[in-house]
Amino acid sequence: MDREITADIRRRRVIRRTATVIVAIAAIAFSFAATVQWLRPSVKRRNIQTARVERGAVDASLQASGTVVPATEQVVSSPVEARVLRIVRRAGDRVRAGDEVIALDTSATRLDAERLADRVAQKESEEAQLRLRVEETIATLRAQLEQKKLDREIVAFKAEQNAKLSREGLITAQENLAAATAVKKTDIELTQLGEALTRAQRNAEAQLAGSAMELRTLRKELAESNRQVGLAMMRADRDGVVTWAVQDAGATIRRGDVVARIADLSSFRVVATISDVHVAKLSAGMPARVRIDDSTLVDGTIAGIDPRIENGIARFYVDLAAPSHAKLRNNLRADVFVITGRRNGALRVRRGALGQGEREEVFVVRGDELVRVPAQWGLAGEETIEVTGGLREGDEVVISNMTDYAGVKKLRLE
């Protein structure tokens, strides 16, 4: 027969059922809360970089790509058409001033120089012979002139004696007239000989001047030919390193062809390229900074801007304040920042990945959350960017790339 359940047992059953329900409700609530918390995006602090908004100077800059090149580079070109006999120095070899770099076959050039030397010697001999002939002609004319002067003295004396005798009636008037006429004739001959001597002297000067000019021209041609022979020795005119040289012995080199390049690797400069859109903002003398690596910046100045634009790219040159910096290497790639403006006492923040536009939404640390805030930028430099709106001094801003969280308004910060 059935027995009535006691009140104590019923109470224990109610308590057990109630506890079971409470535990189930708590488990459901916990699971729901955990699920909501799990679905809410989060980021670990160690995975992001942040920076404080502060006041200070902001330098506006334009970024360009640069290549470190030697400040001084000698281009060795062939002054003559010749054949390469042997490669004396190859790329990477160090040379001193006067060292031979490339040996060329200069036999044809030497033969031309020898021919010119023979022509110079022949012309010198011809000039010497001309000088002797001229001197002989002038000497003959001078001798004739002196002889004619003596003749004139004789006939003048005779005419004077005849005049005295004519006055005394000792000779006829006809004889006196003949003596006086002889004096006049001698004077005419003296004048003619004097003029002939002057013409001979001028003619001699003209002939000697022409011969001297021809000789000078030949000597200049000979000197130039000898210079070409010397240049064809292909020697370095300064200490440096061969950065390029002709590879093949036996190759034919035309006049003006480059056969080697020698660079002075003790000092460098930078050749930079930038979009032609920004060329109007550049000018010689502008300050620039060259980033060699993440920790090294070298100051410089724009030395010149290439007026040519190729495929929308402009080129300019930067002289470095420390051209012999230990980290500079030939053909090293570097970032170049041209300083175009400066603003003091502005709100600024470390740039990082910021500044992709004039207006941008950034994450700001608010307690244990990251909150998306619209920001407005002003001057932008390579390290800092000016804040013109949306942020306050002291705000901690995420400067890492947060494109993976586009559209997310808040993030949990762990």
MIDRENDO-355200 format. One line per 4 residues: their letters; for each residue z, x, y negated of C-alpha. Coordinates in Angstrom, 2 decimals. Each point is the difference from the previous one (the first is absolute). Example, Ala and Ser with C-alpha at 12.3 -4.5 7.8 and 13.67 -1.06 7.14 Angstrom:
MIDRENDO-355200
AS	7.80/12.30/4.50  -0.66/1.37/-3.44;
//
This chain:
MIDRENDO-355200
MDRE	0.00/0.00/0.00  -0.77/1.16/-3.52  2.76/1.56/-2.00  0.30/-0.24/-3.74;
ITAD	-0.77/3.28/-1.88  2.96/1.16/-1.89  -0.02/0.31/-3.76  0.43/3.78/0.18;
IRRR	-3.10/0.45/2.11  -2.02/-2.27/-2.27  1.16/1.99/-3.03  -0.98/3.29/1.57;
RVIR	-3.46/-1.40/0.86  -0.53/-1.19/-3.59  1.05/3.34/-1.36  -2.33/1.83/2.40;
RTAT	-2.96/-2.23/-0.92  0.74/0.35/-3.69  0.21/3.79/0.29  -3.28/0.05/1.91;
VIVA	-1.72/-2.03/-2.73  1.46/2.21/-2.75  -1.10/3.17/1.78  -3.51/-1.41/0.49;
IAAI	-0.23/-1.06/-3.65  1.23/3.44/-1.11  -2.51/1.73/2.26  -2.81/-2.16/-1.36;
AFSF	1.09/0.69/-3.60  0.25/3.73/0.65  -3.41/0.05/1.64  -1.52/-1.89/-2.92;
AATV	1.59/2.32/-2.55  -1.10/3.07/1.91  -3.53/-1.37/0.27  -0.18/-0.69/-3.74;
QWLR	1.38/3.44/-0.73  -2.53/1.59/2.35  -2.93/-1.88/-1.53  0.91/1.18/-3.53;
PSVK	-1.84/3.34/-0.71  2.06/3.10/-0.64  -0.48/3.69/-0.74  2.20/3.02/0.59;
RRNI	1.05/1.95/-3.06  -0.87/3.29/1.64  -3.60/-1.16/0.34  -0.58/-0.56/-3.71;
QTAR	0.20/2.06/-3.19  1.59/-1.36/-3.15  0.29/1.20/-3.58  2.05/-1.08/-3.03;
VERG	-1.54/-1.32/-3.18  1.07/2.37/-2.79  -0.97/1.09/-3.47  -1.98/3.14/-0.70;
AVDA	-3.39/1.48/-0.83  -3.15/-1.22/1.75  -3.19/2.03/0.08  -3.22/-1.94/0.48;
SLQA	-2.42/1.85/2.23  -3.36/-0.23/1.71  -0.22/1.22/3.58  -2.88/2.16/1.17;
SGTV	-0.86/1.97/3.10  -0.09/3.75/-0.41  -0.94/3.16/1.86  1.59/3.38/-0.67;
VPAT	-2.65/2.64/-0.68  0.17/3.64/-1.17  0.26/0.38/-3.75  -2.60/2.76/0.16;
EQVV	-2.84/0.26/2.51  -2.87/2.49/-0.04  -3.36/-1.20/1.23  -2.00/2.91/1.41;
SSPV	-3.72/-0.76/-0.23  -2.98/2.13/0.90  -1.88/1.41/-3.03  -3.07/0.71/2.13;
EARV	-1.85/-1.39/2.96  1.19/1.98/3.00  1.04/-0.08/3.63  3.62/0.09/1.16;
LRIV	0.61/3.25/1.85  3.61/-0.63/1.04  3.06/-2.07/-0.86  2.66/2.41/-1.25;
RRAG	2.68/-2.58/-0.85  0.47/-3.46/1.47  1.92/-3.08/-1.17  3.72/0.74/-0.11;
DRVR	-0.36/3.76/-0.54  1.82/1.52/-2.95  -2.05/2.17/-2.34  0.67/2.29/-2.91;
AGDE	-2.16/0.46/-3.08  -3.01/2.11/0.97  0.09/-0.81/3.73  -3.38/-0.83/1.53;
VIAL	-0.21/-3.58/1.31  -3.60/-0.39/1.23  -2.51/2.79/0.67  -3.55/-0.93/-1.04;
DTSA	-3.29/1.78/0.67  -0.86/1.21/-3.52  -2.88/2.36/0.91  -2.57/-2.06/-1.95;
TRLD	2.20/-0.12/-3.07  0.67/3.74/0.23  -3.74/0.65/0.26  -0.59/-2.03/-3.17;
AERL	2.71/2.00/-1.74  -1.61/3.28/1.08  -3.40/-1.17/-1.27  1.54/-0.85/-3.35;
ADRV	1.69/3.41/-0.08  -3.40/1.65/0.56  -1.53/-2.10/-2.80  2.83/0.98/-2.32;
AQKE	-0.53/3.68/0.80  -3.76/-0.36/-0.55  0.57/-1.78/-3.31  2.43/2.68/-1.13;
SEEA	-2.65/2.64/0.77  -2.65/-1.99/-1.92  2.35/-0.33/-2.96  0.66/3.72/0.00;
QLRL	-3.76/0.73/0.04  -0.57/-2.50/-2.80  2.72/1.61/-2.06  -1.61/3.42/0.47;
RVEE	-3.45/-1.30/-1.03  1.42/-1.72/-3.05  1.96/3.06/-1.04  -3.12/2.15/0.45;
TIAT	-2.12/-2.35/-2.12  2.58/-0.13/-2.78  0.48/3.77/0.09  -3.78/0.51/-0.34;
LRAQ	-0.20/-2.34/-2.97  2.92/1.71/-1.69  -1.63/3.39/0.50  -3.25/-1.29/-1.50;
LEQK	1.92/-1.44/-2.92  1.77/3.30/-0.68  -3.31/1.87/0.24  -1.62/-2.45/-2.41;
KLDR	2.86/0.52/-2.43  -0.71/3.75/0.04  -3.69/-0.69/-0.54  0.85/-2.19/-2.95;
EIVA	2.09/2.76/-1.57  -2.90/2.41/0.39  -2.61/-2.30/-1.54  2.41/-1.01/-2.76;
FKAE	0.57/3.66/-0.87  -3.75/0.67/0.02  -0.62/-3.04/-2.22  2.62/1.22/-2.45;
QNAK	-1.64/3.46/-0.18  -3.45/-1.57/-0.50  1.34/-2.12/-2.84  1.26/3.14/-1.82;
LSRE	-3.28/1.81/0.58  -1.95/-3.04/-1.20  1.98/-0.10/-3.22  -0.84/3.71/-0.56;
GLIT	-3.65/-0.70/0.82  -0.05/2.26/3.02  -1.18/-2.72/2.46  -2.20/-3.00/-0.32;
AQEN	1.34/-3.56/-0.40  -1.58/-0.90/3.33  2.15/2.53/1.88  3.15/-1.28/-1.74;
LAAA	-0.84/-3.60/0.94  -0.56/0.97/3.65  3.46/1.62/0.18  1.71/-3.07/-1.50;
TAVK	-1.88/-2.27/2.43  1.17/2.10/2.93  3.62/-0.59/-1.06  -0.51/-3.76/-0.12;
KTDI	-1.66/0.06/3.42  2.93/1.95/1.46  2.48/-2.51/-1.48  -1.89/-2.85/1.68;
ELTQ	0.04/1.82/3.34  3.76/0.63/-0.38  0.61/-3.70/-0.58  -2.09/-0.96/3.02;
LGEA	1.84/2.49/2.23  3.38/-1.32/-1.24  -1.03/-3.58/0.77  -1.33/1.03/3.42;
LTRA	3.33/1.69/0.76  1.91/-3.14/-1.01  -2.25/-2.18/2.17  0.37/2.40/2.92;
QRNA	3.79/-0.08/-0.34  0.08/-3.82/-0.09  -2.38/-0.22/2.94  2.15/2.44/1.93;
EAQL	3.13/-2.03/-0.74  -1.73/-3.20/1.16  -1.27/1.60/3.21  3.38/1.55/0.78;
AGSA	1.79/-3.29/-0.76  -2.35/-1.90/2.33  0.46/2.57/2.72  3.79/-0.07/-0.48;
MELR	0.00/-3.80/0.24  -1.97/0.07/3.24  2.37/2.65/1.34  3.07/-2.05/-0.98;
TLRK	-1.46/-3.04/1.77  -0.63/2.00/3.15  3.49/1.49/-0.13  1.51/-3.49/-0.34;
ELAE	-2.05/-1.20/2.97  1.17/3.03/1.96  3.64/-0.61/-0.97  -0.31/-3.66/1.02;
SNRQ	-1.63/0.97/3.28  2.81/2.48/0.70  2.53/-2.68/-0.94  -1.63/-2.39/2.45;
VGLA	0.23/2.65/2.68  3.67/0.47/-0.80  0.64/-3.75/0.05  -1.86/-0.25/3.29;
MMRA	2.81/2.05/1.51  1.94/-3.30/-0.06  3.37/1.44/-1.03  3.12/-1.89/-1.08;
DRDG	0.84/0.33/-3.68  3.67/-0.96/0.50  2.74/-0.05/2.61  0.06/-3.16/2.08;
VVTW	-0.82/-1.72/3.27  -3.46/-0.85/1.32  -0.08/-3.80/0.30  -3.62/-0.22/1.17;
AVQD	-2.76/2.40/0.97  -3.48/-0.12/1.53  0.37/-0.31/3.75  -3.19/1.55/1.42;
AGAT	-1.19/3.58/-0.27  -3.76/0.19/-0.38  -0.24/-3.16/-2.08  -2.37/0.08/-2.98;
IRRG	1.72/-0.54/-3.33  -1.90/-1.23/-3.04  0.80/1.14/-3.50  2.98/-1.95/-1.33;
DVVA	1.25/-1.17/3.42  3.79/0.09/0.43  0.97/2.45/2.74  3.82/-0.02/-0.36;
RIAD	2.92/-1.44/-1.92  3.10/2.03/-0.86  3.12/-1.80/-1.21  3.11/1.33/-1.68;
LSSF	2.70/-1.76/2.04  2.82/1.16/-2.25  -0.48/-2.93/-2.40  -1.33/-3.54/0.38;
RVVA	-1.04/-3.12/-1.87  -0.77/-3.56/1.10  -3.28/-1.91/0.10  0.81/-3.73/-0.12;
TISD	-2.09/-3.14/0.50  0.66/-3.46/-1.41  -1.84/-3.29/-0.36  -2.37/-0.12/-2.97;
VHVA	1.90/-3.08/-1.20  2.80/2.29/-1.24  -2.13/2.78/-1.54  0.32/-1.44/-3.52;
KLSA	3.79/0.44/0.22  -0.26/3.73/0.72  -0.34/2.83/-2.47  0.38/3.75/0.06;
GMPA	3.57/1.15/-0.65  1.69/-2.98/1.69  3.06/0.95/2.09  -0.26/-0.45/3.75;
RVRI	2.17/0.46/3.06  -1.29/1.22/3.35  1.90/-1.05/3.11  -0.43/2.65/2.67;
DDST	2.38/-1.63/2.48  2.82/-2.56/0.00  2.39/2.38/-1.76  -2.26/2.17/-2.19;
LVDG	-1.51/-0.92/-3.36  -1.88/2.51/-2.16  -0.64/-0.71/-3.69  -3.46/0.49/-1.42;
TIAG	-2.44/-0.91/-2.75  -3.50/-1.49/0.11  -2.29/2.92/-0.84  -3.28/-1.90/0.00;
IDPR	-1.84/-3.12/1.16  -3.34/0.16/1.76  -2.43/-2.27/-1.91  -1.89/-0.83/3.20;
IENG	0.96/-3.09/2.01  -1.17/-0.22/3.60  0.36/-3.16/2.09  2.61/-1.38/-2.39;
IARF	2.15/3.13/0.24  0.85/2.30/-2.91  1.33/3.54/0.27  2.44/1.90/-2.19;
YVDL	1.80/3.35/0.15  3.72/0.73/-0.28  1.45/3.35/-1.04  3.44/0.53/1.51;
AAPS	3.09/1.25/-1.80  0.87/1.95/3.17  -3.42/1.01/1.39  1.63/2.42/2.46;
HAKL	2.46/-2.50/1.52  0.98/1.04/3.54  -1.09/-3.31/1.53  -3.50/0.01/-1.45;
RNNL	-2.77/0.56/2.54  -3.78/0.04/-0.25  -1.55/-3.46/0.75  3.46/-1.61/0.20;
RADV	-0.11/-3.75/-0.68  2.33/-1.20/-2.76  0.78/-3.12/-2.03  -0.58/0.32/-3.73;
FVIT	1.82/-2.18/-2.53  -1.37/0.03/-3.55  2.63/-1.01/-2.57  -1.63/-2.50/-2.37;
GRRN	3.11/-1.37/-1.78  3.81/0.08/-0.24  2.71/-2.56/-0.82  3.65/0.94/-0.54;
GALR	3.04/-2.22/0.63  -1.91/-2.46/2.17  1.28/-1.90/3.05  -1.39/1.84/2.98;
VRRG	0.27/0.19/3.74  -1.17/2.51/2.57  -3.53/-1.01/0.92  -0.31/0.38/3.75;
ALGQ	-2.36/-2.74/1.19  0.37/-2.01/-3.20  -2.57/-0.49/-2.74  -2.93/-1.42/1.93;
GERE	-0.67/-2.31/-2.96  1.38/-0.89/-3.42  2.00/-2.84/1.60  1.62/0.27/3.38;
EVFV	2.74/-1.64/2.08  2.63/2.43/1.20  3.15/-0.23/2.08  3.32/0.52/-1.77;
VRGD	3.31/0.61/1.80  2.41/-2.91/-0.53  3.11/0.60/2.10  -1.07/0.00/3.64;
ELVR	-3.39/-1.52/-0.77  -3.34/1.04/-1.40  -1.32/-2.54/-2.47  -3.62/-0.11/-1.15;
VPAQ	-0.25/0.27/-3.81  -3.14/0.03/-2.19  -0.30/3.21/-2.04  -2.32/1.20/-2.74;
WGLA	-1.04/3.64/-0.48  -1.04/2.11/-2.98  -0.81/3.69/-0.03  -0.38/1.46/3.48;
GEET	0.51/3.67/0.89  -0.09/1.90/3.24  3.80/-0.22/0.49  1.23/-2.91/-2.15;
IEVT	-1.31/-3.29/-1.35  1.05/-1.92/-3.10  1.67/-3.41/0.50  -1.02/-2.49/-2.71;
GGLR	1.31/-3.21/1.56  1.77/-1.63/2.94  2.57/2.72/0.71  3.19/1.10/-1.71;
EGDE	1.58/3.39/-0.45  2.06/0.82/3.08  -2.02/-2.15/2.43  -0.54/1.62/3.37;
VVIS	-3.67/-0.44/0.88  -1.73/0.60/3.33  -2.76/2.57/-0.61  -1.26/0.12/3.61;
NMTD	-3.18/-1.74/1.09  1.03/-3.61/0.80  -3.40/-1.53/0.74  1.25/-1.00/3.46;
YAGV	2.29/-2.54/-1.69  -2.59/-1.68/-2.22  1.04/-3.57/-0.73  3.67/0.57/0.96;
KKLR	2.38/-0.92/-2.81  3.18/1.48/1.48  0.89/2.58/2.59  3.27/0.78/1.69;
LE	1.10/3.55/-0.70  1.67/1.61/2.99;
//
